[in-house]
């Protein structure tokens, strides 16, 4: 696997990689890689001839008081995992390579960015949309892959790439979970042993709410029970626990169409997000 840092090296590295007619996949990450990221690389290998990954802890998507400075960084271990998974090229841009002096552009995806994560983390999706657009424009992949775990992020990125005509296929990859159901996340590293045990209340509540809704229980009741069970497990605050339309992300107060349960809650100092599909005839995801 080739590793490059400078934007100036990217074009020639890509030229060396892209033989005529070959497809390139891009897997953007912020590092602190886990099996969920490796699933992105493996899916990418099935969809393209060459796989490029990026590791960039993007300051623009962190708000004041968020965990930018303590975000886990483990470049050597990450590079080894990517190489092992069959990644061809790793680009590790510096902040100044992505946001040179005088950088003044923000991409805002109206509508999809405002609620849920957007309300809890103002400006977050502008940072995501801006950096993903820069990475896509720099690498020029045929396909780019993102985890379903950040369901709203995926929707924002799909909208942004379609609106800007970036000509890249955006692929969502199912969430990878630990054996007990907790969605893998780089931020799980912040959890104490006790918080880690109690954190499964979040996926458990999503699962229970899905069953309740699919059994015809009133949505408001199913959501209230789910919120209570998370609070009982020791989560200190719940930013949202909602049933939404999977396309528009608008809240639903009764079952209709393709639905998603989405949630964000904090245990100790760690904010976790998760989501599951709610489909009448789908087999359970976990
Ligand atoms: O999901 C992430 O890791 C980040 O939000 C992304 C898409 C790499 C943009 O920084």
Boltz pocket constraint, residues with backbone or C-beta under 6 A from the ligand:
constraints:
  - pocket:
      binder: B
      contacts: [[A, 28], [A, 29], [A, 30], [A, 56], [A, 58], [A, 61], [A, 127], [A, 128], [A, 131], [A, 132], [A, 146], [A, 150], [A, 153]]
      max_distance: 6.0
